Amino acid sequence: MIAREENLVTTEQRTSWTILKQTVKTGIIKSNLITMLAGLTLALSTYNLTLIDKLPELLFALIGSIFVMGAAGALNNLYDRDIDSLMKRTQDRPTVTGEIKTGTVLWLGISLAVLGLIALALATPMAALFGFLGLFFYLVPYTMWSKRRTIYNTEIGSISGATPPLIGWAAISQDVTNPAIIGLFVITLIWQMPHFYAIAIRKHDDYKAANVPMLPVVKGFKRTYVQTNVYLVVLIATSFLFLPLSLGLTIVSLILGLLWLGLSLFGYKKMNGEKWATSMFIFSLVHMTLLFSTVIVYSLIGMFV
């Protein structure tokens, strides 16, 4: 009871800017922008272009992506406020506490979506198409359907999570059959399963309380551990999709994937389930940050060499 009262004091002291950031999920926006910029800079490097050559497209892609991702976060919070109220980690979201009105969130989400798609269309129509598809898959197949109905909600949601690299690439090039972007898309797609399985284990009690059918809630930790390793093996294999592009990127991706699999196999023997999941979650962030930062640096260097 004391902890809950302290939480209420904290929420009352939050500024309008803090409430807005939590509503649009700025943390998720930041992480997705890394993968979007990786796709964009990789396209520039692949087609021997520079940032100056495509500066308008870069700016429109950046603004449009931020707005569309913000719209997805706001509308997801709006739809999920009933189950968010049942989970400790989401009970203080502004859409749950009432610090922001549902009508305000609805219009915020719609406005951000429209403005974001317009901005992406000013980059290229294909960038807007991928922006729309990412928003649609996140809100309808994932949020409104699979999240509450099937253990495969993570796989379905990963489709939306893998669209940012496509948005970035499409802002520069219309050729989405290039092996470079296919590799980046597939790696982004597969990465999400070990990442979100780790979150699902760490927040097992929350998801169980809200009756959300995450894999560890329905099938248990052992099944989740096995399935995590299967996806990590696939992730390692997808590293070779970088081979036509760069041996260096292939090696970096391979090393990171092997380290992640090694952590999973050996860590599972030495840690309890929660510690193992925490270590897997932390490394998933390290993996994404290092790999996509490497792609961005490689691409930027390629523009000037």
N, C-alpha and C positions, 0 to 999 in steps of 0.2 A: 504493500500500500504506500509506503514511503517512497519507494522507487517510482511508482506511478505518479505521485504528487510532484516529485522532482521533475519528471518528464513533462508534466503539464506546465510547470513554471518555465521550462526551457522553450516549449512551443510558443508560449505567450510572448516571449522575448524575441522571437524570430522576426527579422525584417521582411519587408515585402519582397526584396531582392532574393533573400534566402528561400522564401516560399515559392517564388517563381522558379528558382534553380531546381528545387526538389520536385516541382511539378513537371518540368520538362526533362528531368533526369540528365543534368549536365555531365555527370560522370560517364554515362553511357555515350553521350555525344562526343566527348573527348576521345574515348577509346576507338569509336567508329571512325572518327576523323583521321586517325593514324592510318587505318586500312584504306580509306578513301584517297588520302594523299599518296599512299604507296601505289595505288592503281594509276593515279594521275601522273605522277612523276615517272613511273615505269613506261607509260605511253609516250611521254615526251622524249625519254631516252631512246626508246625503240625506234621512233620515227625521226630521230636527229633534230628535235626541236628544243628550244630553250624556254625558260619561264617567261621571258619578255615576248617571245613569239605568240604565246597563248595566254597572256596576262588577263584579258577580259574573261576567257573561258574558265581560268583558274579561280578568279574572284567569284564568278557566278556559281561555280561548282561548290565553292567553300560556303558561301552564304546559303545557297539552296539546300545543301546537305545539312547544315546546322538547323535550318528551319524545319525541314522534313523530319529529321530525327527528333527534334523538339516536339513536333506534332504527335509523333508516334508515342513518345513518353507521356505526354499530357493525356492523350486519349486512352492509353493503356491504364494510367492511374485512375481515370474517370470510370472506366468499365470495371476495374478490379477492386474498387474501394470496399466492396462487401467482404471479399476474402482477405484483403489487406488489413482489415480491422481485426482479423483473427490471428494474425501473425505478429510476433513481437518486433521483428525487424522492420515491419512496414506500418505499425500502428500509429506512428507519428507523422506519416505523410500528410501534407496539407489537405488532400482530398478526403482523408479519413477524419482528421481532427475538425474539419469544417472551417479551417483558416482561409480557404478559397472556395467560392461557391461553385456548384456543379455547372451552372450555366456559364460562368466565367471560363471554366476549364474547357467546356465544349466549344465556345467561340474562339478561345485561344488556340485550341488544337486545329480547328477548321481554318482559321486565319493563317496559322503557321504552315499548314499543309498547302494551301492555295499559293501563298507567297513563295514558299520553297519550290514548288513545282514550276512556277513561272520563272524563277531565277534559274533553275536547272535547264528549262527549255531555252533560255537565252544563251546558255552554254551550248547545248545541242539537244535536239528533240529526244535522242536516244538516252541521254543522261536523265532527262525528265521521265522517260519510260521506266528506267531502272529505279528511279526514285519512287515513282508511283507503285511499282511492283513490290519494293521493299516495304513501303508503308502498308500496302494492302495485305501482304502475307503476314506482317506482324500483328495487324489488328483483327483480321477475319479468320484465316485458318489457324493462327496461333492463339491470340488472346480470346477471341469469342468462341472458338470451337475446341481445339485440341488440348489446351492448357488444363481444362477441367474434365476431360473425357478419356485421355489415353496416355500411356507411358511414353508414347512416341512424340509427345509435345516438344521435346527438346530437338528432335530431328526436324520436325516441321518448322519450328521457330528459327532453326539455323539457316533456313533459306533466306529469310529476311536479313539475318545477321551477316550474310555473305554478299549482300548487294553493294555495300559501300565501295569496294574495289572496282566493281563494274561501273558505278556512277563516275568515279574518278577517271577511269580509262575512257569511258564513252564521252566524257567532256572534251577529250582530245582526239579520239579516233572512233570511227564507226565500225571498225573491224574487231568484233569481239570473238572471232575464231582464232586469233593469234595465240600460240601456245603460252606466251608470257602471261596474259590475263586469265587464261583457263587455269594455269597452275596456281595463280594467286587466289582465284575464286575457290577452287577445290580445297586448298589448304585452309582458307578462312572458314569454309563450310565444316570440314572435319575437326578443326581445332575446337569448335564450340562444344562438342559432346563431352570430352574429358573435363573441360572447364566447368560446364554447367552441372555435370554429375557430381563434381567436387562440392559445388555450392549446395546441391540437393542433399548431400550427406550431412554437411555442416548445419544446414537448416532443416533437417529431417523432421523435428518436432513441430516446427512452424507449418510446414507443408501438410503434415498429418492432421494438425488441428484445423486447417482450412480445407481439408479433404481434396487437396490437389494431388493427382496421381503421378507424382514424380517416381522415377524408376526405383530408387532405394526405399521409398515408402511402400510401393506395391510389391516389388520383387525381392527386396532386401539388399544389404550391403554386399554380400558375396557376388550376386548377379551383377551389381553395379561395378564392382571391381573387375570382374571378367570382361564386361562389355567395354569398360574404360580402356583396358589393355588392347582389345581388338581394334578400337578406333586409333589408339596410339601407333599400332603397327601399320594401319592404313595411312596415318599421317606421315610416318617415316617413309613409306613407299611413295607418297605423293611428292616428296622432296625431289625426286628425279624428274618431275615435270619442269623444274627449273633448268635442267641440264642443257636444253637447246639454247637457253638464254645466257646462263653463266655458271661455270663450274664453282666459282666462289660462293654464289648464293645457294647452290645445291649442297655444298659442304656445310655451310652454316645451318641450313634447314635440317640436314641429316644429324648433325651433332646435337642440336637442340632437341630434336625428336628422340634420339637415343638416350639423352640425359633424362628426359621426361619419363620414358619407359623404364629406365633404370631406377629412377626415384619411385615409380609406382611398384615395381616388383620387389625391390629390396626394402623400401619404406614400409610396405604392407606387412612385412614379417617383423619389423621392429617397433611399429607404432600401433596405437589403438585406432579405431576407425575415424574418430574425429581429428586426431593429429595427422593421420595420413591424408585425409581430405583437405585439411588446412594447408599442408605442404604442397599438395597437388594444385590447389587453387592459386597459391602464391607463385608457383613455378609456371602455371599457365599464363599469368600476367607477364612474367619475365620472358617466356617464350614469344608471346605476341609482340611485346615491345622491342625485343632484340631483333627478331626476324623482320618485322616490317620497317623498323628503323634502318636496318641493313639494306633493305630494298630501296628505301628512299635515298640513303646516302649513295648507294651504287648507281642509282638513276641520276642523281645530281652530278656525280663525278662524270658519268657517261656523257652528259651534255657538254662538258668542257674539254673532253679528251678526244 
